[in-house]
């Protein structure tokens, strides 16, 4: 016997900060040291988690040779003595699929119960409630008979969902899930022990008893002849009156349990149910790593109200300077700064050979820290791993699933093609290189031509023209026209999904899909697909969108780990790992309200009072568990406490536990608390200064406002007429486009912007004008809108934009038709979209244009018109900057248009079709064609001179206006008020 016979329940505890697994093994070895070796082998040890069990085995492996105890999990139902008594459990996936099917049918019968988009959230939440009911031993009748005054009908709707799980609580149900089976197993084990108490040692280690089934198990084990319960993070410093306060059963109006959010509440309830007192809990191992700090934290975390206890017991604390000597408080300005500081400390630990762990429930912070560590090539051992949906095969499978319910867009297509697992089958290198050559070529084509919704025909036509015919044909066959309407069985969706994903991964040569299912992530995803296939018969008939949502929900519950490439001394743990593992340095990160502790999730089924009346746990339970994890972790030998004072430009609130500790320390100057707190913060600021030094970019001189002077032979010798305005306003743009040959990169997804609206409007006006000129069509609002509708249908693939632009044209159609009749009364339609070219012979320069419309009257006079979907330039702007119509008139006089020989220029006007509809005349009287041409010659001559620079943003219409080449000119490092830096370039 390793334990002395006692009448009281046998309870042991370890203080916060102790390395639980190591101390557990050491204590077991010490107690069996003078016994036969088989005593250890006969010991039955129940661990609270698989990670704890593995750590215990590792600690035994590190010590002298010995037998191992029989290590089992508290949730294990595979014990040989119980296996024959219990049925096989149903998999959690199958149970959720069954609930999804039931909820789907219920929504089909009564769509008013909830929107279809909530199907999987409701099923998952219902599964969680059912699991909790089974663990806590709450039958459905306890909820169905709740006294609820429901005026809105919400409770009746909720009961409609809750009734569908009634059958799963039947004791004769052939397929219990894991939670129900665990309750049955615990009940059977306890019944057997009560009849035949085991004579060998039985130990429960590492559990707080927060779940109903484990609590019952711990109560029974503590009463066994050779049973013992070893509690992690037990507060030996808390006085008896506080323990009594925690187990006070006086009811409250809000149905809360006094002190349920306290870290020791679960232990207090265990003591109450065992009829024991805190004094009955004996130390299992050695002293705490930081006993003085444990006393400080114990006092700070007392259940409210605490200020009177702080006043009376605070002066009795040990000197706080020594207690917090190994504590650093880092308060960063923002989450990135916090993450970089943590990464720098972890890097230092790696260099020193320290074992260090970041403990936080904030997964965003852990990803930021992991990214920051990557700059030094350190991959931490993350206990949570990477979410499967974010792994490479997970992303590809989600992209493929979207093809079934979304239109194929340019963005969707290119994102799929650029995935590293696309076209990555068992193909020769040349086949993969063909893919890598074709993708950028296709992207350039899409950006140039504007194909927001590529189809099989357009892809095959492009492939024939560009020499990628086989690849384009594979692409068209694989990803085009995959949208499926209607419902299918889950098994059919899974088969189609897997087949399409493998085809995408295999590539155009039809190679195998090994790359998709390779490595740890691929194997994890393949097991997910196999599990879905295996349990598919339990699922409902789903639409394509429902299936994609279901797959994403299933994938979000899986994790991918890669333990082979991690740094063994740098770890990232969730809060619960603090009680399992030990480390030289513990970093408690993300200590803000809403992060640690996390805010309770809203319950769509039961409010606080209903949960309390039914016997379910309250939201404070999770806060109490998080508080216990915090108390356990902060008791380590060296500790960092970190938080960000701002997040998303909003102030954050410090974690309630951190707030209490700092307030208590600040109020104890006689124990050195204020000085110790300043020292903690000073150590944090020292690291923040290192972060600033690391993050501060190398000083570099700012760019000056550019005005490059290329050699004469490199300067442009031709321009489009519309570029003359750009040459006047932003010469640098002409330099970038015509000298450097840098074209702006069009967006991948063609946007329904002003440019596209202008193109479509011009196409409609061109067709409308030719129909009036060649077919005698009358200018009416109806005929004009007919051509607008045709152009929108042909050029604009965006339904909403088509409707909005058609509405705009409809507003101006009547006035446009009236003005058009007046225009045709003045002169007849002659030239539409006429191409023209004029030479400046002395300068060896060519000016080209495409005039929207030129009418000729009976006297041979020319009327020039230019359509504007935006605001037409006013005469003063035309005089100095926008000379398009004026220069067109000058080009006509110089016979720049074939077949156009008017006797004179009668008029020139802009026709506005936007919000300011109507005509704006060109100032031909003030700027006659001869003068305009002379000014053009002077302008071109100046910019052909090697001494003239192309100044950036010389005379923009608005300082806030943008240019395609602002990034190239490094706008922002200079302003338009700066003097141009004329620089010769070659």
N, C-alpha and C positions, 0 to 999 in steps of 0.2 A: 504494500500500500504506500502510495506516495503522499497521501494526505492523511492527517490525523482525524480520527472519528470525532465529530462534533454534532451537537444537537441542532445548531443553527445552520442556515444555508451557507454554503462555502462560496465566498466572493473575494476576488483579488482585483487589484487595480494597478495601472501604471500611470504615472503623472504625465501631464502634457509635455511634449517635446521628446519623450523617450522613444528610442528606436524599437517599436513594438515587437516586430518579428525577432530581432536579435535578442532582446531581453526575454521574450517568451521561450526561445530555444535554450538560452542560458539557464533560465529558471528550471526548465524541465530536466536538463542535464544535471543540475545541482541536486534536484530532488531524487533522482534515480541513481546517483553516483555510487551509493553503497548497496544497491540492489542488483539482482540478477539482470543480465542484458536484455532478457525477453520482456522485462517490465515495460521498457520503452515501446517495444513492438506491440504489446497488448493495449497500450494507451490509445484511446479513440479521441482524435482531435478534430473539432469542427471549426473550420475557418469561415470568416464572413464573406470571402470573395475568392475567385480564382487567382487573382493577383497576390492576395495574402498567402494562399496555399503555396504558390510558386516561390514566394520570398522565404517562407518557412523552410521549404526544401533546400533552397540555396544556402540558408544559414546552417542547416545541418551538414550540408556538403562542405562548408568552410571549416567545420570543427573537426575534432578527432573522430575516428571511425566509430560508428554505432548503428544500431537499428533505427529505422524511422518509425514514428508513430503512424497509426492508420489515419491519414489526413483525409477528411471529407469536407464537403461544403454544406453549410446550413440549408441550402436550397436543393441539395442532392436527394433525389428519390430513387437512386439506383442501388441502394444498399441491398445486398442479397436477401436479407431477411424480410424486406418489404416488397421486393420486386414481384414476388409471386402474388401478393395481396392487392396490387394496384394495376390498373390498366395502363396502356401506353399513352403518353400525353400527345395531344395534337400540337402541331407546330404553331408558334405565334403568327406566322405568315398566313397559315390556313385559317386560323380563327379570325384574323382581320379581313381576309377575303370573304369569309362567310358573313361577317357583319356588314361589309360593303354591299354584298348582294342583298341582304335583308333591308338595309337602309335604302338602297336603290329602289327596291320594290315598293317600299313605303312611300317614297317620294313620287313614284309613278302613280300610286293610288291617290295621293293627296299632295299635289305640288305646292300648296300653300304652306306646308309645314316648314320648308326651308328651300333656299335656292339650290339648283343642281350643282352649282360650283362648290357648295359646302359638303358634298357627298363624302369625300375622303377625310376631311377634318372632323366631321361628325362621327364617322366610323372609328377613327383613331381615338377620339376623345371618349367615345362609348366603350371602346376596348379598355382604355385606361381606367375608367370608372368601374367596369366589371372586374378588372384585376384587383383594384383596391378593395372592392366589396368582398371578394373571395379571401384576400389576405387578412382583412380585419374581421372576417366572419359575420358580415352584414348580409342577410338574405334580402331578396327583392321585396318581400312583404313589408320589411321595415321601412322601405322608401315609399311603396305604394300606399301605405296607410298613414303617411305624414299628414298632419293637420295643416293644410295650406289654404289660405284665403286668396284665391286667384281671380282677380277682376279682369285681367287682360286675356285669359285663355292660354297664357304661356305654359302653365304647369300641365294642362291637359295635352298640349303639343309635346312637351317633354316626356310625359308618361307614354305617349304613343311610341317614342323611341325606346324607352326603358323596358317596355313590355316585350320587345323582341328578344331580349337577353334572358327572359325568365327560364327558358328551357335549359340554358347552360348551367343553372344552379341546381338542377335535379341531381340527386345523389346517384341515380342510376344512369346518368348520361354516359353513353359509351365512349366518348372522347373528351375527357376533361383537359383543360389547358394547363400550363405549367403552374399557375397560381393556385388553381383548384387542387391539382395533384399534390402540390406542396402542403396545403392544409390537410389533405387526407393523410399524407405521409407523416406529418408531425403528430396528428391525432393518433395514428396507428403506433408510432414509435413511443409516444407517451403512455398509451394504454399498455403496451408490452412491458415498458420499464416499471410501471406501477404494479404489474403482476409478477414480473421476474426482474427485480432490480439488478443491474449489471454489477459484478464484483470488480471489474477492471476499471481503471481511471477513464473518465469521460470529461473532456474539457471543451468548453465553448470559448473561443478567443477572438477578440477584435470587433465584436458587434456591439452596437449601442442599443439594440432591441427596439428600433424605431418601427419595425413592421410587426403586425399582430402575431404572425406565425412564429417569427424568431423570438419575440418576447415570451411567448408561451413555452418555447423550447428552452430558453435560458432559465425560466422559473423552475422548470422540472429538473434540468441538469444540476442546478445549484443545490437541490434537495437530495440528489443521489448519494449513496454511501461513499462513493469515490468520485463524485462529480464536482466540477469547479467551473466558475465563470470568471474570465479575466477581462476586465473592462479597459478600454483604451482611453487615455486622456481623462482619468478620474481626478477631480479636484479635491485633493486632500486638505487644501487650505480653507475651504469654505466652512463657516461655522454651522452648528446644528440648527440655529433658528432660521437660516436661509434655506436649508434642506426642508424644514417643516413648511416654510412658505411655498416651496415648489410643489408640494403634494397636498396643498390645501384644496379640498374638494368643494368649497363653497361655490354655488352657482353664480354666474354673472349674467347680466342682461344681454350681452352680446354673445353669450354661449362660449366664450373663450375660457381656456384653462389658465389659471394664474401661472405665469412663468414658462409657458410652453415654448416661447422663443429663446429660453435660456439654454446654454450649451449642456447643462447637467440635468435637464428635465427628464430625459429618458431614463437616466440612472435613478433619479428620485422615484419615478414610477415603479421601476424594478424593485427598489428597496421597499416601497410600500406594499407591493403585491407579495413580497417574500416575508413581510413582517420583520424586516431587518432595519438597522440604523447605519448611518455613515461610518460609525466606529467599527462596524462588522466587516468593512472592506479593508483587507490587509494589503500592504505593498507586496507586489510580486517580485520586483527586481530591485535595482539600485536606485539612487537618488535621481532627481530630475536634472537635466543639463543646466537649467537656469532657474533654480528655486526662487530667488528673489523676484525675477520677472513673473513667474507663475503667481506669486502672491499679489503682485500689482494687477495683473490681468484678471485674476479672480475677483478682486475688489471692484475693478472697473466694470465688470460684466454682471454685477449683481442685478437681480430682478428689480424693477422699479417699485417704489421710489428708492433711490440710492444715495441722494446727496447727504442725508443724515448719517448714513453708514460711512461715507467718505470722510465726514468731519470727525467721527469718533474713532474709526479704525485706520484712517489714512496716516496719522502720525505714528502708528505702530509698524508701518512698513519698513523694510530695510533701506539703506541708502540707495536711492534710485539711480544715481550715477553709475554705480557698480552693476546694478540690475540691468541697465540698458546700454552698457558699454559696447555690446556687440549688436546693437540695433541701429539701423539706418532708416531714416524717414525721408523718402524722396517724393516731393510734390512737383511734378512736371507741369509745364504750361499746357501741354496737349498730349494726346495719346502717342503720337509718333515719338516725341521726346522721351516719354516714359519707356517705350519699347526699345529705343536705342540705348538708353541708360542701362536697362536690364541686360541687353545683349552684351554691352561692354563689360559688365560685371561677370557675366557668364563666361565671356572669353578669358578674362583674367583668371577665373577659377580653373578653366581648362589648362591654362599655361602653368598654374601652380600645382595641378594635379588634385584639386579639390573636387569632391562630389557636390554638385550644386543642382538645385531643383527650383523651377518656377512653378508656383501653385496659384492657379486662378481659374474661376469658372468662365472667364471672358475669352471665348474662342477667337474673337477678332484680335485681341491683344496677343494671344499666342501666335497667331499667323504673322503679325507684325514683328514679333521678336524673332521668329524663325527666319523671316526675310532679312532682318538686320544681321543675324548671325551668318547668313549666306556669304556676306562680303569677306568673311575670314575662313570660309570653307567648313564651317561647323554645322553639322546636322544634328539637332537635339533628338533625344529619344522621347517622342511625344506619345504619352499613354493613350490619348484619344485618336492618334493617327490622323490620316487625311480623310475627310468625308468622301465616300465612294462617288458621289455625284460630281465632285470636283476633280477626280482623277482623270487621266487622259481617256481611258475607255468609257468612263462614266459620262464625260462630256460628249463623246461621239455618239453614244447610245441615246442620250437625250436629244441631240441634234437630229438623229435619224427618226426618233419618235415624233418629232415636230413635223416632219415631212408628211405625215398621215393626216394632219388637220390644218396645216397652214399653207398658204400659197407660197410657191418657190420664188423668193426674192433674190436680187443680186447679192445682198448681204448674207442671206442664209446660204446661198450656193458657195460663195467664196469662203465663208467661215468653215463650211464643211470640207471644202477642197484643201484648205490650208491646215487642217488638223493633221498632226504628225502620224496618226494611224490611218488616214485616208490613203488608199493606193499603196499600202505598206505590206502587202502579202509576201509570200515566198517567191519574189520575183527577182530577176537579175538586176544589177545596178543600172543597166541602161534603160530598163523599163521604168524604174523609179525616176531616173533622170528625165525621161520623156514627160512624166507627170509634172516634175518641177519646172520644166520649160514651158509646158502648156498652160499652167495656172497663171503665171504673170502675163502671158500673152492674152489669155481670156480676160483677165482683169483689165488690162489696158483697153481691150476692145469694148468692154462694158462701160468703162468710164468715158471713152471717147464717143460711143454711139448712144449712151444713155438707155440701157436695157434694164429697167427696174424689175421686170418679171420675165426672166429668160425662159424660153420654151424649147422643146425638142427640135423644132424646125429651125429656129434661129441658131441653136448651138451646132447642129449638123452643118448648116450653111457656112458658119464661121470656120468649122473644122476643115471643110473642103477647100476653102480659100487659103487657109494659113498652114496647111500641111499637117494638121492634127486630126485627120478624119477618123481614124480608129479610136483615138482617145475620146473625141467628141461624141462618137456614136455610143461608146460605153457610158459616157456621162449622161447622155440623153435617155438611154435605156434604163439606167440605174436610178436616177434621182428625179426625173421629170414625170409629171402626171401621177404622183404617188398619193394625192389627196383622196381620202376615202370617206364617203358619206354613209349614214346609217349606222347600225349596231352590228357587232360581231361577238362571238364567244371569246372569252379571255384567251383560251388556248390558241385560237386563230390569230389573235393580235400578237401574241408572243412569238409564234412561228414566223409570221410575216416580218416582225420587228428584227428578230435575230437573223433571218435570211438577208434582209436588206442591209443590216449593219455589216454582215460578213462580206456581202458583195461590194460595199463601199470600201472596206478595208482590203479586200483581195486585189482590186485594181482591174485595169483593162485587159490584162492577160489571163484573167480567171484563175489566179493562183490561190493558194489556201489562205484561210483567215487566221493563221497562227499568231500573227502580230497583235491582233485584237485581244486574244486571250492569253497573251504571254505575260510573264513577270507576276509579281504579287497582286497588282491592281487588276490585271486581266483575269487571273484565277479567281479573285474575289467576285468580279462581275459575272464571270461564267457560272459560279456557284449560285449567284442571285437568279440568273436566267433559268438554271436548272431547277431551283426551288420553285420559281413561278410556274414553270412547266409542270412540275410534279403536283402542285396544288391548284392548277388552273380550273379543275372541275368544280371547285368551291366558289369560283368567282361569278360575277353577273355578266350579262351581255352589256357591252360598253360601246360608246361612241369613240371616235378617234381621240378627241380631246380628253374624254374621261380616262382612256387607257394611258395617255401621256401623263396625266396627273397622277394616276395610280402608280405608274412606273417611277415617277419622280419621288413620290411619297415612300415607296419601298426602298428606293436607293438611298434616301436621306437617312435611313436607319442603319446603314452599313458603313463600316470604316475600313480603310486600307492602311496597313502598317508595313514598313520596310525596315525591319530590325537589323539588317546586315550592314547598312551604310551609316548608322548613327554613331554619335559620340557617346560612349558608354558612361561617361561621367557627367554629362549635361542632359538634364531631363526636364520635361514639361509634364506636370501632373494636374489632374483635376483635384478639387478640394478633398475628396474622399481618400486619395492616395496618401495624404499627409499622415494618416493613422497607420498606414501599411508600411511605408518605406522610411528610410533614414538618409540624411544627407548632411554634409558639413555646413552647407549654406542653404537656407530656405528663403526664397523670394516670394512674398505674398503680394501679387500684383492685382491691379484693377480694384483697389479698395474704395469704391464709390457705391452709394446707394443705387440700386437697380442692377448693379453688376455683382457685388459681393456684400450683402446678400442680394440674390436675384429677386425681382418682384414676383409675387405669386401670379401664376397664370389665371386668367378668368375661367370660371367654371360655367359652361353653358347649361348645366343640368341643375345644380343645387347651390343655394346660397349658404352663408355661414350657419344660420340657425338650422336649416334643414340638414346640413351635414352633421352638426352636433347632435340633433335629435335622432338621426339615424345611426349614430355611432361611428361615423367616418372621421378621418383626420381633418384638422383645420389648417388653413394656410400657414399659421405660425409654426407648424411642424417642420416644414422645409427650412424656415429661417433658423429654428433651433438647431437643426442638423448642420447647417452652414456655420452657425456660431461655434458648435463643437469642433468642426474641422479647423476653424480659425484659431480657437484656443489651443488645439493640439499643435498646429504648425508654428504658432508664435512662440511656443516654448522651446524651440530648437536652440542650439548653441549660438549660431550666428543667423541673424534675421534681417531681411530687408522688407520694409513696408512701403509700397509705392502706389501712387494714384496720379491722375491727371486732373488739374483744376478746371479745365475746360474740355468740352467734347462737342464737336459740331457747332462751335462758336457759342455754346451755352455753358453757363457755370454749372459745375457738378457739385453734388453734396457728398462730403466724406462719409464713408461707411460708418454706421452707428457705433461699431465696436472701436474703430480707430478714433472716432470723435470722443468717445468716453475715456479712452486711455489718455489722449492728449489733454482733455479737460481736467482729469484727475491729476495728472502730473503738473500741469500749470498751477493748480491750487495747492500744491504741497512744497512751497519753497523751503520749509524747515527740513524736508527730507531730500533736498537738492533736486526736486522734480522739474522746476522751471529751467535750471541750468542743464539738466540731463536732456530735456526736450529740445533746448537750443542746440545742444551738441548733436542730437540725432538729426535735426534738420540741417546743421552745418555739414555733416557728412554727406547728406543727400545733395546739398548745393555743390559740394566739391565734385561730385560725379556729373552734375548738370553742366558745370563748367567744362568738363572733359567732353561732354556731348556737344556743346557749342563749338569747342575747338575742332572736333571731328567733323561736324556738319558745316562749319564755315567754309564756303568755297574759296579757292585760291584767288586772291585779288587779281583782277585783269582790267586793263583800261577799257572804258566804255567806248562804244563805236561813235564816230562822228557822222553827222548828216552826210550821206554819200552824194558825190557828184562826179562819177567816173568819166574819164576822157579817153575813150578807145581811139586807136589810130584811124585815119581817114578811110583806109581801105576796108575796115571792119564795120563802118557805119552803114545803116540801112540805106539802100538805094530805091526803095519803093515802100509805100504805105497804103493801107486802105484809108479811104476818106474819113471813116469814123475814128481812125487812130490819130487824126490831127488834133482833135480835142484832148486826147491823152497826152500827146507831145507837148501841148501847152500847159496842161494842168499837172501832169506827173511824168516828166521825161524819163525818169528812172525805169518806169514800167516799159517804155519803148526799148530802152537799153537791155533790160532783162529778157524781153521777148524776142527782139529782132537782132540783137548782137550776141547775147549769150545763148539764144535759142532755148530758153526755159519756158515751157508751157505750163500754165496752172493745171494742177491735178483736179480733174472733175470729181465730184463725190461719187462713191460707189453706187449709192442708191439715189437715182435722179430725183431731185426734190421738185415739188410743184411750186417753184419760186417765180419771181418776176421775169427772169430770163425765159423760162419755158412758156410763161403766159404771153410774152412778147412774140416768141417764135410762132406759137399757135395762132395768135391773132393775125400776124402777118400772112401766114399760110391761108387763113380764112379769107382775108381781104384780097389776097392774090387770086384765089379761085373765084371770089365774088366779082372782082373787077374784070377778069377775063370772060366770065359769063355775061356780064353786062355789055362788054365790048364786042364779043364774038357771037353771042346768042340773042342779044337784044333783051336780056333780062331787065325787068324794071326794078329800080332801087326802092324797095319797100322794107319795112321792119321784118316782115315774115321771110322774105327771100334772103335778107342779110343773116337772120338768125339760123336759117337752114344751113348756110355754109359754115357758120360758127359751130353748130352742132356736129357737122361732119368732121371738121378739123379737130374738135375736142375728142370725139370718139376715136379718131385715128392716132392722135399724138399724145393724149393724156390718159394714162392707165389708172388714174386715181379717181374713184367715183366721187368723193367729196369735193375735190378740186374742180372736177367737171361741173358739178352743180353750182358751186360758188362762182366760177368764171362765167358760166352761162347766165347766171343771175346778173352779173355785172354788165355783160353785153346787152342783156334784155332791157336794163335801165336806160341805156344810151341809144338803143336801136332806133327808136322813133325819131329823135333829133338827128341822128346820123343819116337816116334815110332822107329826111327833109333837106339837110345840108348837101347830101349827095345829088339830089335832084337839081339844086341850085348850081352845084359845080358843073354838072353835065349841061346845064343851060348855058353856062359861060363858054365851055370848051368841050370837045369830044375826047373820050378816052383813046389814048394812042399807045403809050408805052407803059408796061407794067413789069416791075422788077427788071429794069433795063441795066445791062452791064456797060460800064464806061471806063475808059482809060485815057489819061492825058500825060504828056511828057513835058518835063522841064529840061529842054535840050542842053542849055548851058550848064546845068548842074548834073546832067546824066541821072535824072530822078524821074520815077513813074508814080503817078497817083491813080489808084483804081477805086471804083465804087460800084454800088448796085442801087440804083434809084428806085424807090418804092413805086412812084407813079409820075408820069409826065403827060399832061393833056395838051392838045393843040387846038386853038380856036380857028375861026374862019379867016382871020387876018394873018395866020402863021405865028401867032404869039404862043409862047410856051408857059404852061402853068405847072409849077413844081409842087408836089405834095409828099410829105413824109409822115407816116403813121407813128403815133406815140401812145403806148398803153400806160405810161406814167405821165408825169407832168411835163408838157412841152416847154422848152426853154423860152424865156421871154426875150424881147428884142435886144435889151441891153446885154444879156448873157450871150446871145448870138453874135453880137458885135465884137465881143472880146474873146470869147472862149469857144462856144459851140457853133462852129462855122459850117456845119454840114450842108444846109440848104444854100447858103451863100456860095460855097465852093462848088456845089452841084451846078448852080447857075453859071459860074465861071467856066466850068468844064463844058457845059453845053455851048457856050459861045466859042469854045475852042474845038468844037466838033468832036468831042470825046466819045459820043454815042453813035454807033453805026445806025444809019438810016434815019438819023434825027438831025434835021437842018432847019430849025425854026428861024424866023426873021428877027425875033427879039424875045426877051424874057418879060412876059407880061406880069407874072406874080409868082410868089413862092410862099407856101404856108405849111405849118405843122397842123396835123389833124389829131386832136387829143381824144382818146377813147377811155380815159381813166376817170378819176373822180372829178377832174376839171375838163369835162368834155367840151369840144368846140375847136375853133381854128385860131392859131396864133401866127400872124404874118411875119415874114422875114424882112429886116430893114434894108431893102434893096436901094432905097433912096439915099440912105446914109452910107451904105457900104455897097457901092456898085461893083459888078463883077470884075472890072479891070483893077480896081483898088484891092479887092480881096485877093486876086491872083498875085498882084505885086507883093502884098503882105505875106502870102504863102511862100513866094520865092525867097523873100528875105528870111523867113523863119527856117526854111529848109537849108538855105545857104549857111545860116548860123550853126545849125546842128551838123552840117557836113564839115565844118571847120574843126580841125584837130584840137584847137584850144578851147572849144566849148564843152562844158560838162553836162551830163544828163542828171540834173538835180532831182532828188527824191521829193515827192509831194510839193512841187514848186508853187502851185496855186490851186489847191483842192477846193471844191465847192464848199465842203464842210470839213473842219478839222477832225470831226468824229467819223468821217467817211473812211471806208476801207479800200485798200488796194490789194491786188493779188500778190504783190511782191513786198508787203510790209515786213514779213518775217525775214526775207532776204536782205532788206535794207537795215534790219535790226531796229525798227521803230520801237521806241520805248527807252532805248539808251540815248536817244536824242529827241528833240522836239522841233516843231516847224519854226520856232523862233530862233533856232541855232543857225549860225552861218554855215553855208554849204562847204564841205571839204572837197575842193577840186583836186582830183588825183589822176594821174596818167596811168592807164592800164594797158596791158598788151594781150 
